[in-house]
Each structure stands twice: as C-alpha cells, then as structure tokens.
Amino acid sequence: MSKNQYRLMLGLAVVTGLVGSVISSFLFTSSSVFALRTPTPAEVLRAERFELVDKAGQPRALLSLGEGGEPALDLYDTDFHPRARLSLLTDGSPSLFLWDRDGKTLRAALTLLHGRPSLGLYDQNGKARATLVAGADGSPELAFQAADEGTRAKLIVAPDGSAVLRLQGETGRPGVSLAMGTEGRAVLMFFDPSGTPLWAAP
C-alpha cells in the first residue's frame, strides 16, 4: 500500500468516526428529550384522602371520606379554618355548608333531603333565622325564626296557587293569618293565644 493510499484510508476512518459520533449523539439526545416531553399518564389515581396545599405547605382543600364512607370536599382559609363543605350525607343526600371566619359557626346550609330542597340561613350565633323549603309537590315555604329559633312568620304557596301569610307567637300557634285564594279573594283572620279564631274579614 502506498503512502497516499494509507493517508486516504486514515482520513476516511476519521471522518466516518466523527459522523457516527454526531449521529449517535443526536439520536440519544432526541430520544431523551422526547421521553421527557411525553410522560405516560396514569389512567386511574386511587386514594382515600387528597390534600391540596399552598406554597407554604398549608392545606387549603381536602377530599376525603367520612366514617360512614360519605365523600366530602372541605375548603379552608389561610388560617386553616373550614369555610365550606360539599358532601353527601349518610343517606346519600347532597349538602353544602358554609361557616363563619371562626370555622365553627354555621351561617348557611343547602340540603336535599328526601327530594325536598332546603336553604337555611343562620345568625352570628349559629341560630337558624330563615328557612326556604320546597315540598315534595314543589310548593315553596318561607319561614322566619326568632333568636330562640322558634318560627314567627311563615309564607306558603299551595299547589293550587293560593297563598297564606301567617304570624305566630312563641307557642307556634297562629296569631294573624292573611290568605289569598286562587279566585283573588283575600281573608284576614285574628286568633287568640290558644289558636282559636277571634275575627275574620270579610
């Protein structure tokens, strides 16, 4: 083999090695990048409790199961006080509860019990002060409670469209009643402490 042929063979070997090195580096790098960009997602994630935390590691939301297996989603403020809960009751009825800043005083509740939706509003002491309920037939009923949670006023709309406004005392017996029938005729009635009618007009 002449010196020129030897030099040519040596040059080809060097060039081939460089090309192979570049191609190999490109292939391995591309594969790594591709693998990083396309992670394989988990089809199902199972757990009995999930916590969502802020940057300081403080829990702000909790998805868990109660002692009876009922699911609940709790939302917390920055002081870790519970402020809202969306859950299913033990009988499967959905409910939404809202608490005051102390995380203990209930201020509002929305429930659906036995097909009857109900909205309750509570004062700063957690006492029920107003309740809106829809009956099984869809008839709405609005009640207002005193500080002792006793109902003092009630407005009812019957299925036939007639309406009744009733004012009552601590005993729960009616004191004054104003009714409006479907024909547009109004009736005003007064009752004694025992609930016996005293006077009506017309």
Contacts in CASP RR format, 6 or more apart in sequence:
PFRMAT RR
TARGET T0000
AUTHOR 0000-0000-0000
METHOD contacts of the structure
MODEL  1
MSKNQYRLMLGLAVVTGLVGSVISSFLFTSSSVFALRTPTPAEVLRAERF
ELVDKAGQPRALLSLGEGGEPALDLYDTDFHPRARLSLLTDGSPSLFLWD
RDGKTLRAALTLLHGRPSLGLYDQNGKARATLVAGADGSPELAFQAADEG
TRAKLIVAPDGSAVLRLQGETGRPGVSLAMGTEGRAVLMFFDPSGTPLWA
AP
1 9 0 8 1.000
48 64 0 8 1.000
48 65 0 8 1.000
49 62 0 8 1.000
49 63 0 8 1.000
49 64 0 8 1.000
49 65 0 8 1.000
50 62 0 8 1.000
50 63 0 8 1.000
50 64 0 8 1.000
51 59 0 8 1.000
51 61 0 8 1.000
51 62 0 8 1.000
51 63 0 8 1.000
52 59 0 8 1.000
52 60 0 8 1.000
52 61 0 8 1.000
52 62 0 8 1.000
53 59 0 8 1.000
53 60 0 8 1.000
54 60 0 8 1.000
54 78 0 8 1.000
58 76 0 8 1.000
58 78 0 8 1.000
58 80 0 8 1.000
59 76 0 8 1.000
59 80 0 8 1.000
60 75 0 8 1.000
60 76 0 8 1.000
60 78 0 8 1.000
61 73 0 8 1.000
61 74 0 8 1.000
61 75 0 8 1.000
61 76 0 8 1.000
62 73 0 8 1.000
62 74 0 8 1.000
62 76 0 8 1.000
63 71 0 8 1.000
63 72 0 8 1.000
63 73 0 8 1.000
63 74 0 8 1.000
64 71 0 8 1.000
64 72 0 8 1.000
64 74 0 8 1.000
65 71 0 8 1.000
65 72 0 8 1.000
66 72 0 8 1.000
68 90 0 8 1.000
70 87 0 8 1.000
70 88 0 8 1.000
70 89 0 8 1.000
70 90 0 8 1.000
70 92 0 8 1.000
71 87 0 8 1.000
71 88 0 8 1.000
72 85 0 8 1.000
72 86 0 8 1.000
72 87 0 8 1.000
72 88 0 8 1.000
73 85 0 8 1.000
73 86 0 8 1.000
73 87 0 8 1.000
74 82 0 8 1.000
74 84 0 8 1.000
74 85 0 8 1.000
75 82 0 8 1.000
75 83 0 8 1.000
75 84 0 8 1.000
75 85 0 8 1.000
76 82 0 8 1.000
76 83 0 8 1.000
77 83 0 8 1.000
77 101 0 8 1.000
81 99 0 8 1.000
81 101 0 8 1.000
81 102 0 8 1.000
81 103 0 8 1.000
82 99 0 8 1.000
82 103 0 8 1.000
83 98 0 8 1.000
83 99 0 8 1.000
83 101 0 8 1.000
83 103 0 8 1.000
84 96 0 8 1.000
84 97 0 8 1.000
84 98 0 8 1.000
84 99 0 8 1.000
85 95 0 8 1.000
85 96 0 8 1.000
85 97 0 8 1.000
86 94 0 8 1.000
86 95 0 8 1.000
86 96 0 8 1.000
87 94 0 8 1.000
87 95 0 8 1.000
87 97 0 8 1.000
88 94 0 8 1.000
88 95 0 8 1.000
89 95 0 8 1.000
89 111 0 8 1.000
89 113 0 8 1.000
91 113 0 8 1.000
93 111 0 8 1.000
93 112 0 8 1.000
93 113 0 8 1.000
93 114 0 8 1.000
94 111 0 8 1.000
94 112 0 8 1.000
95 109 0 8 1.000
95 110 0 8 1.000
95 111 0 8 1.000
95 112 0 8 1.000
96 109 0 8 1.000
96 110 0 8 1.000
96 111 0 8 1.000
97 106 0 8 1.000
97 108 0 8 1.000
97 109 0 8 1.000
98 106 0 8 1.000
98 107 0 8 1.000
98 108 0 8 1.000
98 109 0 8 1.000
99 105 0 8 1.000
99 106 0 8 1.000
99 107 0 8 1.000
100 106 0 8 1.000
100 107 0 8 1.000
100 124 0 8 1.000
105 122 0 8 1.000
105 124 0 8 1.000
105 125 0 8 1.000
105 126 0 8 1.000
106 122 0 8 1.000
106 126 0 8 1.000
107 121 0 8 1.000
107 122 0 8 1.000
107 126 0 8 1.000
108 119 0 8 1.000
108 120 0 8 1.000
108 121 0 8 1.000
108 122 0 8 1.000
109 118 0 8 1.000
109 119 0 8 1.000
109 120 0 8 1.000
109 122 0 8 1.000
110 117 0 8 1.000
110 118 0 8 1.000
110 119 0 8 1.000
110 120 0 8 1.000
111 117 0 8 1.000
111 118 0 8 1.000
112 118 0 8 1.000
114 136 0 8 1.000
115 136 0 8 1.000
116 133 0 8 1.000
116 134 0 8 1.000
116 135 0 8 1.000
116 136 0 8 1.000
117 133 0 8 1.000
117 134 0 8 1.000
118 131 0 8 1.000
118 132 0 8 1.000
118 133 0 8 1.000
118 134 0 8 1.000
119 131 0 8 1.000
119 132 0 8 1.000
119 133 0 8 1.000
120 128 0 8 1.000
120 130 0 8 1.000
120 131 0 8 1.000
120 132 0 8 1.000
121 128 0 8 1.000
121 129 0 8 1.000
121 130 0 8 1.000
121 131 0 8 1.000
122 128 0 8 1.000
122 129 0 8 1.000
123 129 0 8 1.000
123 147 0 8 1.000
125 147 0 8 1.000
127 145 0 8 1.000
127 147 0 8 1.000
127 148 0 8 1.000
127 149 0 8 1.000
128 145 0 8 1.000
128 149 0 8 1.000
129 144 0 8 1.000
129 145 0 8 1.000
129 149 0 8 1.000
130 142 0 8 1.000
130 143 0 8 1.000
130 144 0 8 1.000
130 145 0 8 1.000
131 142 0 8 1.000
131 143 0 8 1.000
131 145 0 8 1.000
132 140 0 8 1.000
132 141 0 8 1.000
132 142 0 8 1.000
132 143 0 8 1.000
133 140 0 8 1.000
133 141 0 8 1.000
133 143 0 8 1.000
134 140 0 8 1.000
134 141 0 8 1.000
135 141 0 8 1.000
137 159 0 8 1.000
138 159 0 8 1.000
139 156 0 8 1.000
139 157 0 8 1.000
139 158 0 8 1.000
139 159 0 8 1.000
140 156 0 8 1.000
140 157 0 8 1.000
141 154 0 8 1.000
141 155 0 8 1.000
141 156 0 8 1.000
141 157 0 8 1.000
142 154 0 8 1.000
142 155 0 8 1.000
142 156 0 8 1.000
143 151 0 8 1.000
143 153 0 8 1.000
143 154 0 8 1.000
143 155 0 8 1.000
144 151 0 8 1.000
144 152 0 8 1.000
144 153 0 8 1.000
144 154 0 8 1.000
145 151 0 8 1.000
145 152 0 8 1.000
146 152 0 8 1.000
146 170 0 8 1.000
148 170 0 8 1.000
150 170 0 8 1.000
150 172 0 8 1.000
151 168 0 8 1.000
151 172 0 8 1.000
152 167 0 8 1.000
152 168 0 8 1.000
152 169 0 8 1.000
153 165 0 8 1.000
153 166 0 8 1.000
153 167 0 8 1.000
153 168 0 8 1.000
154 164 0 8 1.000
154 165 0 8 1.000
154 166 0 8 1.000
154 168 0 8 1.000
155 163 0 8 1.000
155 164 0 8 1.000
155 165 0 8 1.000
155 166 0 8 1.000
156 163 0 8 1.000
156 164 0 8 1.000
156 166 0 8 1.000
157 163 0 8 1.000
158 164 0 8 1.000
160 182 0 8 1.000
161 181 0 8 1.000
161 182 0 8 1.000
162 179 0 8 1.000
162 180 0 8 1.000
162 181 0 8 1.000
162 182 0 8 1.000
163 179 0 8 1.000
163 180 0 8 1.000
163 181 0 8 1.000
164 177 0 8 1.000
164 178 0 8 1.000
164 179 0 8 1.000
164 180 0 8 1.000
165 177 0 8 1.000
165 178 0 8 1.000
165 179 0 8 1.000
166 174 0 8 1.000
166 175 0 8 1.000
166 176 0 8 1.000
166 177 0 8 1.000
166 178 0 8 1.000
167 174 0 8 1.000
167 175 0 8 1.000
167 176 0 8 1.000
167 177 0 8 1.000
168 174 0 8 1.000
168 175 0 8 1.000
169 175 0 8 1.000
171 193 0 8 1.000
173 191 0 8 1.000
173 193 0 8 1.000
173 194 0 8 1.000
173 195 0 8 1.000
174 189 0 8 1.000
174 191 0 8 1.000
174 195 0 8 1.000
175 190 0 8 1.000
175 191 0 8 1.000
175 195 0 8 1.000
176 188 0 8 1.000
176 189 0 8 1.000
176 190 0 8 1.000
176 191 0 8 1.000
177 187 0 8 1.000
177 188 0 8 1.000
177 189 0 8 1.000
177 191 0 8 1.000
178 186 0 8 1.000
178 187 0 8 1.000
178 188 0 8 1.000
178 189 0 8 1.000
179 186 0 8 1.000
179 187 0 8 1.000
179 189 0 8 1.000
180 186 0 8 1.000
180 187 0 8 1.000
181 187 0 8 1.000
187 200 0 8 1.000
187 201 0 8 1.000
187 202 0 8 1.000
188 200 0 8 1.000
188 201 0 8 1.000
189 197 0 8 1.000
189 199 0 8 1.000
189 200 0 8 1.000
190 197 0 8 1.000
190 198 0 8 1.000
190 199 0 8 1.000
190 200 0 8 1.000
191 197 0 8 1.000
191 198 0 8 1.000
192 198 0 8 1.000
END
